[in-house]
């Protein structure tokens, strides 16, 4: 409609202006015509009275004079008649026009002196009349008196108003006719062909171009569609060739790399599109209120760390909540943009949530309900009916957004985490041909713990809409099978590790997640080295033992226990004072939730207390940096650290442990790792701890510092070998292979 208005509006303005100008001239012409007609009539009437009035003035017959002026009372549009003597005094006047005698009439003297008739419009009371005065002369052209004829002019203005009304109606009718004609022509000539072409492109994008959806357009639009069809045919041929070549290359390579994963996806998925769904987006645009500048940042998230390199390798579409305060400024009309910003590898589609939706679905049900339910950290889960309803609403909103993007045949959808337990079932109801994997990034509790959830059946039923459900470790798979077996009407196959519900089979598998193998193969570059030198100078780290902790501020990460263990370590081994510094990087998270808000205050308080306890000169044992750090910013801290502490009280995997190992290219450093993380199953050469045992924890810190360098190198080499072989590309490859196998069954 806006485009039509932009086209039609100038025409309407020109027509309206032209018509208005024409109307003004027409009205003026009509007005002059009517006034001239009025003047002629007034003159004619006055002249017809000349002889009669002359006789009356000569004979001074006032009776007949009054009779004469009253005769004009009944004439059409004639207001009245007045007879004056030669001094301008009224001798006779029409009765209904008696008030005329009170009017100031300076023009009488002028007529008496000039002896010339005069006709003018005069203002009388609240209206206008036309006055025509004729001087009455004797045979010697001496003035005898005057006769004045007064006409009503209201009919003139009534006629003019009626003319304006007709002109306005004609103009409005013309404007409406032009507008509707333009809309009709625009629809026939432009809109309908473009709609048909757009519909064809939509089917083309989804792979539905066949006999049901031929190109119907002719002319230039038809040529465009035809050219696109030819390009599509070429792309299909190229993709098939690439797929065959990829299968050959896949068999040659040993270690999993970005290139090998790309070959696998081409070989296994072919033309099938890959869609990833998560709550957290890989890049968010944030407006800095202090500087007024917009920054594009990658948020702290294990999901982002794992999934981003996969889509960079193979392309696809990532659908996520647009949570940045400037996100809407950087998307196109379909809420999409290319990612990464500097080197577009895949598409990010942002889904917008209201504050109420985010509060109920994310902060409420997901993080006050499911998160503590799945983590054994003695935090009571909170389930509210309003949060559950909002959680369902948001899952449906994401389902609708995904369904808009799916191609016609065999899409692959990879759903991330506990935010979308209902999503797989919602998608399957509309697209049963879709192959769906759900990966659960956090622990899965035992059946007794999960039975606390009042919506357990709906959650399990929604998850089992997936074809494949992945967990980090086998124990979580076992817990899920036990949960489905005990809390849901289903059949569990312990040999196939699957759950059958209503003739729908879902496979349960363990896929230990990892980090990007390219980080490990990258050589030292100038920027991290400069940053290391800056950090050493800023925090006076030269010659000191440096430890590091990198966490999202969460009660599951064991940050308080970590500080208590450092305190106990310094109490037991005071000779490390002034020679020891621990740097804790903490990214604020979920601050709207009271438990997290209280935790931030608790951490601030305990760090301040312990630093004050050991404060000596300018030295303090703990440096706490509370803000979001990008991966590039974190790497120098890993490289500078002699040991890293991962003390989670309960964790699905914890990629910080693997990131630290990946960063230690010189094989230095020690990893202190909680036995309650998924990473502890793989990184058996780490110094494993029970974070609840502060005494043993403090001893682990001493061991990490005092361990012989040769043993450190051996342990680090073994751990680096594990994550080199089992990197994020292998993790993704295992899931893709499993999905492709399911599709063939």
N, C-alpha and C positions, 0 to 999 in steps of 0.2 A: 504493500500500500504506500509506503514511503517513497518507493521508486516512482510509482504512478504520480504521486503528488508533485515530486520534483520535476516530472515531465509536463504535467498538466498545469501546474500553478502559474508558470510564466504566461501560458496561453490565456488562462482565466484572467490574469491581471491585465493583460493587453486588451482583451475583449471588454472587461469591466470598465477600464479607463476610457476606451473608445466610445463605449455605449453611454457612459456618464457624460462625456463631452458632448456627444450627439444630443443627449437628453437636455442638457443645459441650453444649447442653441435652440432646440425645438420649443422648450418652455418659454424662452425669451421671445421667440418669434410669435408664439401663440399669445403671450401677454401683450405684446405690442399691437397685435391684430385686434384683440378684444378691447384694449383701451382706445384705439382709433375708432372702432365701431361705436364705443360709448360716447366719444367726443362728437361724432357725427349726429348721433341721435339727440344728444343734449343741445347741440347747435340748432338742429332742425326744430326741436320743440320750442326753444327760445325765440327763434325767428318767426315761428308761426304765431307767436303771441304779440309780436311787435305792434301791429295796428290796434289790436284790442287794448293793450296796455297804454298805447299813445293816447287813445280816445279817453280812457279812464283818467289819465293824468291831466289831460287838458280840462276835462269836466269836473275833476276832483270827486268822482263818483266812488266813494269808498265802499259802498254796499256791493256794487257790482265787482269791485276789485276783490273783495273777500270771496264773493261767489266764484270769481275766475280762478283764484288760487286753490280753492277747495276742490274744483273739478279735477285737479292733477293728483289728488290723493289716491284715486283708484287705479292710476296707471301703473303698469308693470315696471318694476325696478326704479320707479320715480319716488323719491323720498318726499319731495315737496317743492314749493315755488314761493318766491319772495318778491314783492314789488317795493321798490324804494323811491322816494322823491328825489329831487335834484340835489338835496343836501345829504343824501345817503341815509335818510331816516326811513324806517320800515313803515309802509302804509298798510300792507296786507301780507299775511304769512299763513301757510298751511298749518292747521291746528296741531296735527300730530308731530309737527316739526317746530313747535313753539320755542324749544330750548335753543334753537339756532340763533335767536336774537341776542342771547347772552354771550355768544362767541365773539372773540376779538376778530375784526375783519379789516385789517389795514389796507387790503387791496382795493377797497371801495373808492378811496380817494384817488388812487392811481387810475382807475377806470373812468371816474368822473373827470379827471384832468385830461386824460389821453383820448377819451371818447372812443376807445377801441375795446372790442369784446375780449374777455379773458376766460380761459378754461384751465383749471388745475385740480389735482387731487388735494383734498383737505382732510386733516385729522379732526374727527369730531367724536368726543367721548372716547370709547374704546375701539372704534372702527374708523374706516376711511370711506369718504364719499367723494364724488366728482362734482365740482361746482362750476357752472358755466354762467357768466354774467354778460348780459347784452345791454349796452347803453341805448336809451330811447331818445331819439333826436326829433326836433321839429323840422319844418321845411328849411329853416335857416341854419340848420345843424347846431342848434342850441340844445343843451342837455335838458330833458324834461324829467328824467328819472332812470331807474334801472330795473331790469327784471332778471332774477337769478333762478336758475333751474338746478336742483340738487338731485343727483342720481346715486343709487346704491351700487357699490363696487364689489360686494361680497361674492356675487356670482362669478366674477373674474377669477378670484383666488380659489373658489371652489372648483372651477374648471381646470385651473393650473394644478391643484392638488390631485385631481382625478387623473390628469395627464401624467404626473409624476408616478402615481400608483401603477398605471398601466405600463409605464416605462420600466419600473422596478420589477413588476411581475414578469415582464418579457425578459429582463436581464437575468433574473433568478432562474427562469425556465431554461434560458439559453445556457447558463452555467451548469445546471443539472444535466442538461442534454449532452454538453461537451464532456462532463465528468464521466457519465455512464457510458457514453460512446468510447471514451479513452480507455476506461476499465475493460469494456468488452473487447476492444481491439487489442489491448495489451495482453489480455488473457488468451485470445485466439492466436495472436502472432508470436507472443513471447512466453507467457507463463505456462500454457499447456505443453508446448514443445519442450521447454526446460524441465517441467515436472516429469514428462515422460523420459527425458534423457537422464534426469537425476535418478528416477526409479530404475532405469537400466543400469546406471553406474552402481547403484546400491546392490542390485542382484549380481552385477559383475564382480564387485568387491567381495561378496560372499561366495562367489564361485557358482552362481546359479544360472549362468548364461547357457541356455539350451533352447529347444523348440518352444518352451513356454514363455521365454523372455527374449524374443528377437528384437533387433534394432528397428524401431518403427519410424524413426525420424529420417527425413530426406534433407536435401540441401546441405548447408554448411554444418549444422548440428549433427546431421547424420554422418557426414564425412569425419567429423571429430570423433564420434563414437566408433566408427569403423576403424580409424587409426589406432584408437586405444585398444580395440579388440585384437588388432594385429600385434601390438606391443605385448599384450597379455599372452598371446599364443607363443611369441618368442620367449617370454619369461618362463612359461611352463616347460618349454623344450630345454632351456638353459638350466632350470631347476632340476629337471630329471637327469641331465648330464652331470650336474654338480653332485646330486645325490649318489649316482653310481661311482663317481670319482672319490667322493667322501668315504664310501664304504671300503674302497681299496686302501686309501690313506689310513683309515682307522685301524686296519689290521697290521699296519707297519709300526705304529707308534706304541711306546710302552707307557711312559708317564702321561698322566692326564694333564692336558694343557687347554688353554682357550681354543686353540686351533683344533685340537682333537675333539673337544666337546662340540664345536661347530660342525665338524664332520659327522659326528654321531647324530646330531639333530637332523642334519640334511638326509642322512641315511635312514634314520628311524621314522622321522615325522614327515619328511618330504615337504609337500605343500601345506600341510596342516599348520594352522596358526597356533602360537603359544601365547597364553594369557596368564599373567601372574596377578593375584589379588592379595592386598595386604592393607592393614590400617595405616601403617607408617609409609610415607612416600620417600623415595630415594633422594629427592632434592626438594627443598622448600625455599620459597622467596620470602624474605623477612625484611620489613622496613625498620631501619635503625632510627628510633625516635630522637636520639641525640643529634645525629648527623643529617637525618632526613634522606639518607641513601638506602637503596635496596640491595640486600646481599642474597646470594644464592648459596645455601649451605646444605650439607648432607647431615641429617640428624643422627645422633648416637643411637644405633640399633643393630643388634645382631642379625636381624632379618635383612636389613639393608646391606650389611657387610657381606652376607652370603649370596643374596639374590642378584645384586647389581652386576657383579662380573659375569654372571650367567647370561643375563639379557644383553650385556655388552657384546658377548661372544656370539649369540645366536639371533638377536633381535626379538621382536615381539611387542606386546603391549602390557604395560604395568598399570593396573587400576588401583588407586589409593585415595585416601581422604586428603583433600587439599587443606592443610591445617595452617599454612603460612599466612600471615596477615596481608601479604602482597601477592599471594598466589594467583588471584583472579586477573591480575594485570598482564600475565605472561602466557595465558592460554589462548587458543583460537576459538572459533565459534562453537566447536564441539568439545571444549574444555580439555584440549590436548596440547602437548608441546613435545619437542624433541629433546631427548636426554642422552648423555650429559650435555649441558648447554654449549660447551665449546666444541663438542665432537658428537653429534647426534648418532646414537647407535640403536635406540629403540624409542617407543612412544610411551609417554606417561599421560594417562587420563585421570584427571582429578574429579573426585566426587565431593560435592559440597554438603556439609552438615550444618544444621542450625545449632545454636548454643544449647538448646534444650536436648537435641538429639545427641550431641557430643557428651553432655553431662550424664544422660541416662545410659546410653549405650557403652561409652568408653570408660568414663570415670566411675560410673555406677556399677552396671552389671559385670563388665569385663574385668575391671581392676579392683573393685571392692567385693566382687563375688567370686568369679572364676579364678582370678590370680591367687588369692590366699587359699582357696579351696585346693588348688593343685600343688601348692608349696607347703612343705612341712616346717613352717616357721612359727607356729603357735599364734598366728594372727587370725582372729575370728572372721570368717566370710560373712558378708552382709548381702542379703537378697531382698530386693524390694520389687513389688509387682509393677510399679511404674517404670522401674529400670528395665525389667524384662520386656515390657511392651515396647519400649523405645529400642531395645536391642533387636527385637523382631522387625520393627519398622526399618531400622538401618540396614539389616541384612537384606530385606526386600528391596531397599533402594539400591544397594550394590548389585543385587541380582538383576534388576532392571537395567542398570548401567552396563553390565557385562553382556546381557542378552542382545543389546543394541549393536554390539561389536562382533558377535560371533559370525564366522563364515557359514556357508550353507552346509558344509560337510566336515564331520569329524574334528571339531576343535579340541585342543588340549588346554585344560584349565588347572592352574597350580595355585591352590588357596593356602594362605599362610595364617596359622595360629588360631588362638582361642577366641578371637574377635568375630569369627565367621562360622560358628558351629552349625548354623541353619542354612548356609548358603548353597552347599552342594545339592541338597534336596530341592531347594527352590529352583535351581537351574535345571536339574534333571526333569522336573515336572514339565518344563517348556521344551527342553532340548535333551531328550533321552539318549541321543547319539553322541553327546559330548563325553569325553573321557576326562575324569576329574580326580585330581590328587589333593589331599589335604595334609599339610605338614604341621605337626604340633610341636612348637619350639620349646615348650615348657614341660615339666614332668607331668605324668598322668598318675593320679593317686590310686590307692587301692579301693575296692568296691565299698568298704565301710566308710571311707572318707568321702567318696563321691556321692554316696546316698544322702548326704546332708542337703544336696541341691534339690530344691523343690521342683525344678524343671528338668529333672534327669532324663526322663523318657523322651521329651522333645529334643533335647540336646543330642542324645545318642542316636535317635532316629535321623536327625538332620545330618550328623557326621557320617552315618552309614549310607547316605546318598552318594558318597564318594566311591570311586572304584578302588582307590588306594589311600590308606592312611599311614603316614610315616611318623615315627618317633626317633629320638636320638639314640636311645639304648634299648636293648632287648627287654629289660625289666619293665619299662614303660609299656611296651607292647603286651607283655604278659598281664600287667594290671588292667589294660584296656579290654583284653579278651575276657578276663575274669569279671570285669564290670558289666560288659555286654551280656555275658552268660547269666549273671545273677540278677541284674536289674531290668532286663529287657526280654521280651518274647522273641527269641532268636536261636539259631543253631550255630554253635562254635565248632569249627573244624581245627583241631590242634595240630593235625599233620600239615594241612595247607596254610595254617595260620590265617584263617579267614572267618568272617561272620556272615551267615546267611539270614536275611530277614525279608519276608514277603517275596521270595524268589530272586532277590537282589543280593549278590555276593560282593563283599568288600574285603580286600586283602590288607593285612596289617604287617608292616615291615619296619625294621630298624635301619635308619640311614644316618649314621653319625655325621653331622655337619662339620665343615671345616672352613678354612680361609683361602684366599686367592694365592695360588702357587706362584704367580708372577712376582709377588712381593719378595719372595725368597730368592728368586733368580736375579733380581735387580742388584746391580752393583751400587756401592756407595756413590751418592751424588753430592754435589757441592752444597745444596740448600740444607739438608739435615746436618752436615758437618758444621756449617756456620751456626745453625741453631743450637747445636750441642755446645759450641764454644760460648755462645751468648748465655745459655742456661748455667753453665759452670761459673761464669763471671757474675751473673745476676744473683745466684743463690749461694755463691762461695762454696762450690762443690769440689773444687780441686783437692785431690788427696783424701777425700772422704769416701766412705762406703755409702752407696746410694741405693735405696729401695724405691719401688714404684707400685702404686695401685691405681688401676683405671676402672672406674665403675660408673654406671648410672646409679644415682642415689636411691637405693631401694633397700627395704628391710631384709630382703633375701640375700643380699650381697655380703653380709657379715662385716660391715665397715667398723661398727662399734667394737666387735670382738677383736678385730685387727689392731685397733688403737690400744686396747687393753693388753694385747699380747706384746706390742712394742714397749708399752710401759713396763710390763713384767720383765722383758728382756733387758732393759736398761737398769732395772732394779738389781737383777742378778749379775749383770756384767757391766758394772759402772765404768770400766776402762774404755768402753766404746763411746762414752759421752764426748761430744765435740768432734768425734770422728765418724759419726753416723747421721744420715739425713734420710727421712722417708718422705717421698712426694706422693700425695694423694690427689688424683684428678677425679673430680666428682661432677657429673652432669646432672643438673636439677631435673626432676621428672615427676609428673603427676602431682604437682604442688597443690592442686585443688582438693586433693584427698587429705583429710586430717592426719591420717597415720603417716603420710609422707611429709607433710608440713612439720609434724612433731619430730620426725626423724632428723630432718635438716637442722632443727634447733638443738637436738640431742648431740649430733655430730659436732656442730660448732662449739657446743659447751664442753664436751669431753676433750676435744683437741686443744682448746684454749687452756683448759685445766692442766692437761699433761705438759703442754709447752711451758706454762708458768712454773710447773713443778721442776723442770729440768733447765729452765732458762739460765744461761751463763754467758755473760758478755753479749755478743750479738748472735750467739748460736741458739737455735731451737731445734728439737728433733723432728718435728712434723711440719711440712709445708703443705697447706691445703688450698688447692686451686678449684674453686667452685664455679664452673661455667661449662658451656658446650665446647668440645674440642673436635676438630675434624681429624680424619685418619692421618693426614699429612702432619698435623700438629702433634699428634700423639707419638708418632714414630721416633722422633729424637729422644723422648723420655724413655722409651723402651731401650734404645741403643745406649743411653748413658747409664742405665740401671744395672747394678751388680746382682740384684735379685728382684723378682716380681711376686707379689702376693695376690692370690685369688682365693678368697676365704668364704665363698658362698655357703650359706647355711643349707641351701637346696637350689639346684640349678639344672636346667635341661641339658646344656652343654657347657656354655661359657667360652666364647671365642677369644676373650682377652688372653687366656692362657696360650692359645695357639698363635695369636698375633705376636705375643712376646717372643715365643720360640722362633717364629718366622723372621722377626726383626734381628735376632742375634746371629748375624752372618759370621761373626768371628768366633762363634761357639763359646763365648764367655757367658757368665750369668747363671743364675739358678732360679728355678720355678718352684714356689711354695704353693701347693694346690690342694684345695679342699676335696676330701674323699666323697663329698656329697654332690659333686658336679659330674656331668656326663663325660667331660674331658678326662677325668681321672681314670676312666676305663681304658683310654688309649695311651695317655701320657704317663705310663707306669714308672718312668725314670724321674718324674718330678718328686719333690719332697712332699709327700701326702700327709695331710693333717686332718684332725677333727677340730674345726674352728671353735667348738664349745669348750674344748679343753685348753684353757689359756696357758697352763703350765707347759704342756707339750708343744703348743703353738710357739711359745717364746723360745723353746729349745730348737724348733725347726728354723727359726730366724738365725740362731747362732750357727746351726749346721750349714745353712746356705752361705753364710759369710766365711766360715772357717774351712769349708770343704776344699780339699786339694784341687788345684787347677786342672790336673789331669782328669780327675773324676768328673769335674764340672763339664769339661769338654766332651767326655765320653757320653755322659747323660744327655747333654744338649744335642750331640750328634745323633743319638738314637731317637730323640723326640723330633728332631727336624726331619729325619728319615720317615717317621710315621706320618707327619703332616704333609710331607712332599708327595708321598704315595697316595694318601687319603686326603686329597685337597678338595676344595669346593667344586672343582670341575668333575672329579670322580663322584662326589656326592650327587651332583645334578645328573650325571650320566647314569648312575644307578637308578635314579627315579625315572628318568626318561626311558631307559631300557625296560623297566618294569611296566610303565604305562603303555609302551608300544606292544609289549607282550600281551598285556590285558586286552588291547584292542583287537588282537588277532584271535583271541580265544572265543 
